């Protein structure tokens, strides 16, 4: 008697609506996904980091708080689906000028600094992002200093 119930559940799950496909990331979504990746890298995705990401997305792209949170939610899905940090950084590197890449690195540093602690895992992601963005360690120091001044 259990076999028909299993078959019925299986058939229902096959007919369940499929989630919408993720958008192809542009430089904006790529930066958002990198911010999420940095925040999640220490396995402590905290409210301070989420709030900072929302504020950054809002100020960088002229979004109201609800639109910024929706964009972050999309970025979270993209970050989860993407295999490596360099993927997003390369999108940014190929799409924006040098100064905008420094600004992107500054935004990433703001996320790292949001919870008041720098962890090794976050710093590893930052180094990978910095290198994939085609920026030097000195560029990263400049971006970090600017973020600390915020």
C-alpha positions as CSV (number, residue, x, y, z in Angstrom):
1,X,0.0,0.0,0.0
2,X,2.9,2.4,0.5
3,X,4.1,2.1,-3.0
4,X,1.2,4.1,-4.5
5,X,1.8,6.9,-1.9
6,X,5.5,7.0,-2.8
7,X,4.6,7.2,-6.5
8,X,2.0,9.9,-5.8
9,X,4.6,12.0,-3.9
10,X,7.2,11.5,-6.6
11,X,4.8,12.6,-9.3
12,X,3.8,15.7,-7.3
13,X,7.4,16.6,-6.8
14,X,8.1,16.2,-10.6
15,X,5.2,18.6,-11.3
16,X,6.3,21.1,-8.8
17,X,7.1,24.5,-10.3
18,X,10.8,24.9,-11.1
19,X,12.6,27.8,-9.6
20,X,13.3,30.7,-12.0
21,X,16.7,30.5,-13.6
22,X,19.3,32.8,-12.1
23,X,20.2,35.9,-14.2
24,X,23.5,36.0,-15.9
25,X,25.6,38.2,-13.6
26,X,26.7,41.6,-14.8
27,X,29.2,43.8,-12.9
28,X,26.6,44.9,-10.4
29,X,25.4,41.4,-9.5
30,X,29.0,40.1,-9.6
31,X,30.0,42.7,-7.0
32,X,27.0,41.9,-4.8
33,X,27.9,38.2,-5.1
34,X,31.5,38.9,-4.1
35,X,30.3,40.9,-1.1
36,X,28.1,37.9,0.0
37,X,31.0,35.5,-0.6
38,X,33.3,37.6,1.6
39,X,30.6,37.8,4.3
40,X,30.0,34.1,4.2
41,X,33.6,33.0,4.0
42,X,34.0,32.7,7.8
43,X,30.8,30.7,8.1
44,X,29.3,33.6,10.1
45,X,26.9,35.5,7.9
46,X,25.9,38.1,10.4
47,X,23.3,40.8,10.4
48,X,25.9,43.6,10.4
49,X,27.4,42.2,7.2
50,X,24.0,41.7,5.6
51,X,23.0,45.2,6.5
52,X,26.2,46.6,5.2
53,X,25.7,44.8,1.9
54,X,22.2,46.2,1.6
55,X,23.4,49.7,2.3
56,X,26.3,49.4,-0.2
57,X,24.0,48.0,-2.9
58,X,21.5,50.8,-2.3
59,X,24.1,53.6,-2.3
60,X,26.1,52.2,-5.3
61,X,23.2,51.6,-7.5
62,X,20.5,54.0,-6.3
63,X,18.2,51.4,-4.8
64,X,15.7,51.8,-2.1
65,X,16.1,49.4,0.9
66,X,13.6,46.8,-0.5
67,X,15.2,46.7,-3.9
68,X,18.6,46.5,-2.4
69,X,17.5,43.5,-0.2
70,X,16.0,41.8,-3.3
71,X,19.3,42.3,-5.2
72,X,21.2,40.9,-2.3
73,X,18.9,37.8,-2.2
74,X,19.7,37.3,-5.9
75,X,23.4,37.8,-5.2
76,X,23.2,35.2,-2.5
77,X,21.8,32.7,-4.9
78,X,24.5,33.5,-7.5
79,X,27.2,33.2,-4.9
80,X,25.9,29.8,-3.9
81,X,25.8,28.6,-7.5
82,X,29.2,30.0,-8.5
83,X,32.3,27.7,-8.2
84,X,35.0,30.3,-7.6
85,X,35.6,33.9,-6.5
86,X,37.5,34.7,-9.6
87,X,34.4,34.2,-11.8
88,X,32.8,37.3,-10.3
89,X,36.0,39.3,-10.1
90,X,36.7,38.7,-13.8
91,X,33.2,40.0,-14.7
92,X,34.0,43.2,-12.9
93,X,37.5,43.4,-14.3
94,X,36.3,43.1,-17.8
95,X,33.4,45.5,-17.4
96,X,34.7,48.5,-15.4
97,X,37.6,50.9,-15.4
98,X,40.5,50.7,-12.9
99,X,39.1,53.3,-10.5
100,X,35.8,51.4,-10.3
101,X,37.7,48.2,-9.5
102,X,39.4,50.0,-6.5
103,X,35.9,51.1,-5.4
104,X,34.7,47.5,-5.7
105,X,37.6,46.4,-3.5
106,X,36.7,49.1,-1.0
107,X,33.1,47.9,-0.8
108,X,34.5,44.4,-0.2
109,X,36.7,45.7,2.6
110,X,33.6,47.4,4.1
111,X,31.9,44.1,4.3
112,X,35.0,42.5,5.9
113,X,35.1,45.2,8.5
114,X,31.3,45.3,9.2
115,X,31.4,42.9,12.1
116,X,34.5,44.4,13.6
117,X,36.7,41.2,13.0
118,X,39.0,40.2,10.3
119,X,39.2,36.4,9.9
120,X,41.7,34.5,7.8
121,X,39.0,33.0,5.6
122,X,37.7,36.5,4.8
123,X,41.3,37.7,4.0
124,X,41.8,34.7,1.7
125,X,38.7,35.7,-0.3
126,X,39.9,39.3,-0.3
127,X,43.3,38.3,-1.7
128,X,41.7,36.1,-4.4
129,X,39.3,38.9,-5.4
130,X,42.1,41.5,-5.4
131,X,44.2,39.4,-7.7
132,X,41.3,38.5,-10.0
133,X,40.4,42.2,-10.2
134,X,43.9,42.8,-11.5
135,X,44.8,45.0,-8.4
136,X,47.9,45.1,-6.4
137,X,48.4,44.6,-2.7
138,X,49.0,48.4,-2.5
139,X,45.7,49.0,-4.2
140,X,44.1,46.7,-1.6
141,X,45.7,48.7,1.2
142,X,44.4,51.9,-0.2
143,X,40.9,50.4,-0.5
144,X,41.1,49.0,3.0
145,X,42.2,52.4,4.4
146,X,39.3,54.1,2.7
147,X,36.9,51.5,4.0
148,X,38.2,52.0,7.6
149,X,37.6,55.7,7.3
150,X,33.9,55.1,6.6
